[in-house]
Amino acid sequence: MTKFLPKKTLLLAGAGHAHIGMLRRLSAARLKASETIDADIHLISEQPQTIYSGMLPGWMAGHYQLHDISIDIKSLCVRAGVRLIQQSLVQVNAASNKVVTTGDEQTDFNYDVLSLNTGADTDMRWLRDHNGYNEHKSDSDDRDVGAVNTYANTDVIAIRPLSTFIIQWQQILKAAQQSEKYQLAIIGAGAAAIELVMAAQVALRNINRNHQVTLVCGQNLLSGFNSGFRQRVIKQLDRHDITIVRERATDYRDGKLSTTHKSLPINAVIAATGVIGSAWTASTDLEIEGDGFVAVNDKQQSVSHSNVFAVGDVATRIDKYVAHSGVHSVHGGAIEADNLLAYLKESVMKSYQPKSRTLYLLSCGDKYAIGSWGNLNLQGRWVWHLKKYIDKRFIEADKG
């Protein structure tokens, strides 16, 4: 008698860049019947649509409509033959091959292979000094991600999750329309904060020329970029008349933003202060590194549980430094997709080796952009149109 083994279950947690690529690949494979995958595949995503972060500043500045920067995860799952579980991930118990989600009710899901592409949370630890959280804390205590984020002031708007930020940004625009002089501060020193501050200044100045956006960035503005790129960015910030405060933000309450030596009257504060592990990483049995990231090897495979893979902001490589960025999520995600399928078939997996140089395009609010390729820096309206072309190609990849 022929004995049929049950299908394995592949669980995709999160709808980030990598899993979008995986869904598109599965959809194409079904259409062409070119690749059979003997597994039941499920995707866990709280939202039925994903906001593409690369086009978010363009939407803020008014260049795109919301549907222009959204990817329909629900429809993509249907085409890929993947079951959508519209809930949020709250726990991963790798020892028992189980995840816990919550939505209308808490639910357990078992898996044979798990892929994590859930993203991460905004790092709000800059608020802790005011609350006394740093007092008498050891380095090991600093890993308590859940505790860190509970100290975040709820008056501060975090850039993540994007679905929440979208609503809050629309509320800011409504408030600005009612104000004679609206004051917005954006906290952060990286490229994301720079793009947000210029997009916000364009949007608010289109409402009222008296409105003003302030960038609070500390001393290390764009520390990961070369000096030529930084100088170009600073000139663009000056062109937009953006106030730059090179001090560390410490607290925001009662309409006052406190920095190292100043107290600024501010109507709203947006934090684009890097990433820290999501709350669920504080209690998982997966090996976690740094500030709450799943430790993976060059195969994007968990170093503690071989049937778990992770890519994007949720993960960190232990063999080499790989920055948290959309570029690595897309390219690393393609390798991870190969490896998920190889693992299911018990075949050889690939290694993700990031290129030494990657193209980075930073939008400057008003259909102008700066490009960086190694030590080569370029800028102009044509760079913005190049960025628009690349972004739209990603968004529309599954639209035929």
N, C-alpha and C positions, 0 to 999 in steps of 0.2 A: 504493500500500500504506500502511495506517495504521501510524504508528510510535508505539509505547507507550514513554513514558519510565519509567525505574525509580522506584519510590516513594522518597521522601526518608526519612531516618532521623532521628527525634527522640529524643535520649538525655536522660533525666532522671536526674541524679546526686544521690542523697540522698533521704530520705523525711521531710523536715521539713514544717511547717505548709503551706507553699505547694504542694508537690507532692501532699500529701494532698488539698488542694482541687482540684488539677488532675485527679487520678485520679477523684474523685467527679464532677467535671464530665464527664469522658469516659464514665464509667459511665452517667450520666443521659442523655447524648447517644445512647449505644447503645440504651438502652431505648426512647427516644422517636423514634429515627431522625431527630433534629432537626438534627444537625450532623455532616456527613461530614468526616473528617480523612484526607486522602490521604497518610498517612505510616505507617511502621513505628515503633512507640513502645516503648522499653525503659526500665526503671527499675533503677538500680544502688542496692542497699541491703544492707549487711552483715547486718542483722537482718530477719527476716520480719514483725516487729511494731515499732511505734514507741510509745515511752512519751510520753504527753502531759505536758510539763513543768509546765503550769498546775495540774495535779492532783497532782503529785509530793509537795508538802508534806502534802496531805491523806492520801495513802497512808502517808507516814512516821508521821503522827500516829495512824493506825489507823482513819481514817474511810472509807477505800476499800480494796477488794481490788485486787490487781495487775491483774486482768482489767478492772476498772472504769476504769483509766487507760491502757489499751493499745488501739491501733488495729491491726487485722489487715491489714497491707500486702499480704500474699500473696493473700488473698481479694479485696481491693480491686483488685489488678492483674488478677485473673481476670475480675472483672466489667467492668473498663474495657477489656479486650482488650489489655492491656499485658504484655509479657514481663518477668518479674522476674529480674534478674541478682543473685544473692545473694553479692556480693563487696564489697570495700572499694576506694574510689578512692585511687590512689597517685600518679597523674600526669595532667596535662592538657597535651597538646601541641597548642595551638590552630592553629599554622601548618600542621599536617598533618591537622587535624580528627580527632584521635585521643585517646582516654583509655586509661590503663593501670590495670587493677584487679588485686587479689590476693585469693586465697581458697585453695583447694586448690592452685592454680597461678596464675602471672601470665598475664594475658590482655590483648590489645589489642582495642579496639572503635572502629570508625570512626563518624562521625556527620556529618550535614548541619547539624543545629541541636542545640546543647547547652544544657541548663538546669541550673544549679548551685543546690542547696538542701541542702548537706551539713552546715550548721552550722559551728561553730568549736570550738577547744580552750579549756580553762580556762587563764587567764593565771597561770603559776606563777613569773613573774619576781621576785616578792618573795623567793624563796629564793636569788637569785643573789649577793647581797652576801656571804653566808657562804662561798660557793664561789669568791669572787674573780672572778666572771664580769664584773663591771662595771668592773674595773680597766683603764684605758687603752683603753676602747671608745669609738668615735665614734658619732654618731647613726645613720649608715648601717649600722653593724654591728648595731644594735638590731633591724634587720629580719630577722635570721637566725632565723626562727621555729623551725626544726628544732633549731638549737643551743640556743636558749632552753629548749625543753622537755626536752632531754637533761639539763639541769642540775637538773631538778626532783627532789626527794627522793621516792623511791618509797614511803616511809612515809606520805606525805600523800595523802589520798583526794581526787581531783578530782571535781567534780560532773558533769563531762562526760568520756566519753560516759555517758549516762543508763543504758544497758544494763549497764555495768560498775558504776556507782554503786549500782544496785538490789541487786546481789549483795553489795557491800561494806556497805551499810546493814544488811542482814539479818545479816551477820557481827557488826556492832557490837551489835545487839540481843542476839545470843547471848552475846557477851562480857559485856554489861551484866547479863544474868541470872545470870552466875557471879560477879559482883563485888559487894562491899558498898558501894563508893563509886566509881562510874564517872565519869571526868572526860572530857568531850568539848569540843573547841574548834572553832568555825566561824569561818573567816577571810573577811572581805568587808564591804563598806560599802553595798552596793546592796540593792534590794528582795528579790532572790533569797536573799541571805544572811540577811536578816531573817526571811523566811518559813521558811527551813530551821531557824534557831536556835529559833524558837518551836515548830515541829513536833517537833524533836528533844527539847526540854525536856519537852513533853507526853508523848512516847513513853517517855523514860527515867524520868520521875517516876512513870509508871504501873507501871514495873517496881520501882522503889525510890525512896522519897522522898529518900534521901541522894545520888542521882545528880545531877550538875550539868553544865550546858552554859554555856560561856563564848563570848561574841562578841568577836572581836578585829577592830576596825574602823578603827583610825586616827582621824584628826581630822575626816574628811569623811563622816560618816554621812548616807546618803540625800541627797547633794549635788544631785541632779536634781529634788528635790521641794520644795514650799514649806514654810515654817517651821511652819505649823499642822499639816501632815501629819506632819512629823518629830516634833513634840511629842506627837502622838497615839501614834505608834509607840513612842517612848521610854517612855510611860506603860504601854503593853502589855508591853514588855520588863521593866519593873519589876514589873508584876503577876505575871509568870511567874517572878520571882526569878532572872532571867538576869544573870550577871556580864558587865559591859561593860568591855573594856580598850581605851582610846582611844590605842593605840600601834600601831606598824607591826610586823607579824610578820616575822621574819628567817630563822628556821630551826626545824626540828623533827627531833630524833633522840634515841634512847635514852630515850624517854618524857618529854622536856623540850621545851617550846615556848618559843623565845626571841623576845622582843619588844624594842623599843628599849631599855627599861631593866629588863626583868623576865625571869625564867625560871620557867615554870609547869609543874608536874607534870600531864601530860595523857596519857590512854590512847589517844586517837585524834584526828586533825585532819582536818577537811573544808575544802577550799578552794572558795569560791564567789566568786572574785576577778575576775570579768569575763571577757571573751573575747579570744582572740588567734587569728590565722589558723592553720588546720590545717597540718600538716607539708608536705603536697603543694604548698601555695602558695609555698613557698620556692624551688621550682625550675621553676615554670610560666613559659611565655612570655606569659601574659595579663598585662595591666597590673595591678600590685598597689599598693595604697595603705596607708599607716599601718602597722599591726601585722600585715599579712598578709591583707588583705581585697581581694577582686576589685573593681576600680574600675568602677562602672556609672553610666549617665546616668539621666535621669528616666523612661526606658522600661524600666529594669532591665536594660539592654543593656550588655555590656562596651564600654568606650571604646576598646579596642584591636582587638577582633575582633567584628564586627557579628553573626555567627551564634552568639554565646555570650551567654546571659542568666544572671543570678545574683540571688538574693533571699534575705532572711533574714540570719543572722549571718555567712554567708560573704562577704557583699557590703557595700560602702560607697558611698554616693552622693557624687559629686564636685561636684555643683552646689549641694547644701545638706546640712546636718546632719540625719540621720535616725537616731534611736537604735536600737540593736539590741534588739528586743523582739518578742514574739509577735504583738502588735497589728499592727505594720508588716509582719511576715512574712505574716500572713493577708491583709491588705488590699493590700499590695504584690504578694503572690503572685497575687491575683485579676487584677490589671492585667497582671502578667507572663504569666499564662496566655493572656489575650487577645492579648498581643503575640507570643507564640510562634506562635499560630495565624495571626495576621495576617502574620507574617514568612514562614511557610510558603506563604501564599496571595499574598504580595507585595502586601499591602494596607496601609492606614494604621494605625500603631500609636498607642497611648494613652500619656498621661503620668500617673505616679502622684504625686499631690499630697496629702501627709499632712494630715489635719485639724489645726487649731491646738490643739484640745483633744481628748483621748482619755480614756475611762474606764479608771481603773486600780484594781484591787481586790487588796488585800494580805491574805492569810489570816494569822490570829494563833494558829494551833495548835489551839485548842479550839472550833471551830465559831463563831468570831467573826472579823470582818474590818473593815478600814478601806478606805473608798473615796475616790478623788480624781477630780474632774472640773474641770479648770482650778484656780481658787482655792477651789472648794467641796470641803469634806471632810466625810465622814459615817462613822459606825461603828456596829457593833451585830451581833447575831446575824442580823438580816434581811439585812445586807450579805453575810454568809457564804452565806446561802441563795441570794441573787442570783448570787453567784459560782458556786455549785454548779450552778445552773440554766444559766448561760451555758456553763460548762465541759462539762456533760453534753450540752448541745445540740451542741457541737462534736464530742465523742467519738461520739455516736450519730447523726450526720447521715446516714450511709449505711446505717442499720439499718432504714430503712423507716418 
